[in-house]
């Protein structure tokens, strides 16, 4: 397995591990709507497949309810752990109400 694959993860799995969605199914359905923007190395692309891969240093921008989420991926994670562990997987890029 290449080192690139070891440092990547399906976007639906990552969003679920990072606790943006309660279930992986909800995460996959959201990914397929095309409402996520993935910014990698200065190039922006719309994600419309749950099987798209994210890597550390990728930026994700999407709306959840009335909140605009703008984060940088820091780590892939090994599992869906507690919220404190999930917060170590990303860094918010903008100051928003409700961000720790």
C-alpha beads as a LAMMPS data file, in Angstrom:
LAMMPS data file: protein, C-alpha beads

100 atoms
99 bonds

1 atom types
1 bond types

-500.0 500.0 xlo xhi
-500.0 500.0 ylo yhi
-500.0 500.0 zlo zhi

Masses

1 110.0

Atoms # bond

1 1 1 0.000 0.000 0.000
2 1 1 1.420 3.418 -0.915
3 1 1 2.210 6.051 1.719
4 1 1 -0.292 8.361 0.002
5 1 1 -3.148 5.923 0.677
6 1 1 -2.062 5.489 4.292
7 1 1 -2.444 9.242 4.841
8 1 1 -5.859 9.525 3.196
9 1 1 -9.413 8.573 4.054
10 1 1 -12.788 8.500 2.347
11 1 1 -14.517 11.814 2.951
12 1 1 -17.719 10.228 4.259
13 1 1 -15.761 8.183 6.797
14 1 1 -13.678 11.194 7.838
15 1 1 -16.734 13.447 8.347
16 1 1 -18.318 10.693 10.454
17 1 1 -15.138 10.193 12.530
18 1 1 -14.861 13.960 13.033
19 1 1 -18.460 13.884 14.333
20 1 1 -20.030 16.218 11.809
21 1 1 -22.654 13.497 11.176
22 1 1 -24.264 10.946 13.497
23 1 1 -24.072 8.079 11.020
24 1 1 -21.880 7.194 8.100
25 1 1 -24.985 6.858 5.934
26 1 1 -25.965 10.478 6.624
27 1 1 -22.409 11.535 5.882
28 1 1 -22.377 9.649 2.563
29 1 1 -25.730 11.131 1.505
30 1 1 -24.504 14.646 2.301
31 1 1 -21.316 14.085 0.266
32 1 1 -23.345 13.002 -2.759
33 1 1 -25.355 16.246 -2.760
34 1 1 -22.307 18.150 -4.013
35 1 1 -22.408 20.734 -1.228
36 1 1 -18.816 20.185 -0.058
37 1 1 -15.886 22.128 -1.487
38 1 1 -12.463 20.483 -1.231
39 1 1 -9.472 22.785 -1.562
40 1 1 -6.170 20.980 -2.132
41 1 1 -2.952 22.744 -3.162
42 1 1 -4.909 25.843 -4.141
43 1 1 -7.350 24.000 -6.411
44 1 1 -11.024 23.948 -5.467
45 1 1 -13.289 21.093 -6.484
46 1 1 -16.822 20.099 -5.637
47 1 1 -17.156 16.742 -3.898
48 1 1 -20.129 14.732 -5.143
49 1 1 -18.992 11.219 -4.259
50 1 1 -18.731 9.698 -0.802
51 1 1 -15.662 7.775 -1.973
52 1 1 -13.580 10.908 -2.602
53 1 1 -10.421 10.975 -0.507
54 1 1 -9.228 13.659 1.906
55 1 1 -5.665 14.092 3.114
56 1 1 -3.990 16.155 5.816
57 1 1 -3.813 19.868 4.891
58 1 1 -6.946 19.658 2.711
59 1 1 -9.492 22.391 3.368
60 1 1 -13.211 21.558 3.470
61 1 1 -15.984 24.137 3.184
62 1 1 -19.648 23.209 3.597
63 1 1 -22.854 24.402 5.223
64 1 1 -24.521 22.463 8.022
65 1 1 -27.865 23.929 8.914
66 1 1 -27.252 27.652 9.275
67 1 1 -23.505 27.323 9.965
68 1 1 -20.754 27.610 7.382
69 1 1 -18.026 25.118 8.227
70 1 1 -14.519 26.005 7.004
71 1 1 -11.892 23.588 8.341
72 1 1 -8.449 22.217 7.585
73 1 1 -7.978 18.452 7.909
74 1 1 -5.139 17.659 10.330
75 1 1 -5.348 13.888 10.786
76 1 1 -7.290 10.889 9.495
77 1 1 -8.085 9.275 12.827
78 1 1 -8.332 5.569 13.513
79 1 1 -11.919 5.371 14.762
80 1 1 -14.987 7.373 15.707
81 1 1 -13.973 8.309 19.209
82 1 1 -15.243 10.812 21.747
83 1 1 -15.807 14.445 20.771
84 1 1 -12.523 15.502 22.365
85 1 1 -10.660 13.085 20.075
86 1 1 -12.704 14.144 17.027
87 1 1 -11.715 17.807 17.522
88 1 1 -8.047 16.853 17.032
89 1 1 -8.793 15.773 13.446
90 1 1 -9.369 19.322 12.155
91 1 1 -8.703 23.012 12.738
92 1 1 -11.331 25.708 12.101
93 1 1 -10.190 28.316 9.578
94 1 1 -12.450 31.138 10.669
95 1 1 -13.721 32.470 13.943
96 1 1 -17.363 31.504 14.315
97 1 1 -19.828 31.474 17.118
98 1 1 -19.890 28.009 18.586
99 1 1 -16.301 27.012 17.736
100 1 1 -14.222 26.067 20.747

Bonds

1 1 1 2
2 1 2 3
3 1 3 4
4 1 4 5
5 1 5 6
6 1 6 7
7 1 7 8
8 1 8 9
9 1 9 10
10 1 10 11
11 1 11 12
12 1 12 13
13 1 13 14
14 1 14 15
15 1 15 16
16 1 16 17
17 1 17 18
18 1 18 19
19 1 19 20
20 1 20 21
21 1 21 22
22 1 22 23
23 1 23 24
24 1 24 25
25 1 25 26
26 1 26 27
27 1 27 28
28 1 28 29
29 1 29 30
30 1 30 31
31 1 31 32
32 1 32 33
33 1 33 34
34 1 34 35
35 1 35 36
36 1 36 37
37 1 37 38
38 1 38 39
39 1 39 40
40 1 40 41
41 1 41 42
42 1 42 43
43 1 43 44
44 1 44 45
45 1 45 46
46 1 46 47
47 1 47 48
48 1 48 49
49 1 49 50
50 1 50 51
51 1 51 52
52 1 52 53
53 1 53 54
54 1 54 55
55 1 55 56
56 1 56 57
57 1 57 58
58 1 58 59
59 1 59 60
60 1 60 61
61 1 61 62
62 1 62 63
63 1 63 64
64 1 64 65
65 1 65 66
66 1 66 67
67 1 67 68
68 1 68 69
69 1 69 70
70 1 70 71
71 1 71 72
72 1 72 73
73 1 73 74
74 1 74 75
75 1 75 76
76 1 76 77
77 1 77 78
78 1 78 79
79 1 79 80
80 1 80 81
81 1 81 82
82 1 82 83
83 1 83 84
84 1 84 85
85 1 85 86
86 1 86 87
87 1 87 88
88 1 88 89
89 1 89 90
90 1 90 91
91 1 91 92
92 1 92 93
93 1 93 94
94 1 94 95
95 1 95 96
96 1 96 97
97 1 97 98
98 1 98 99
99 1 99 100
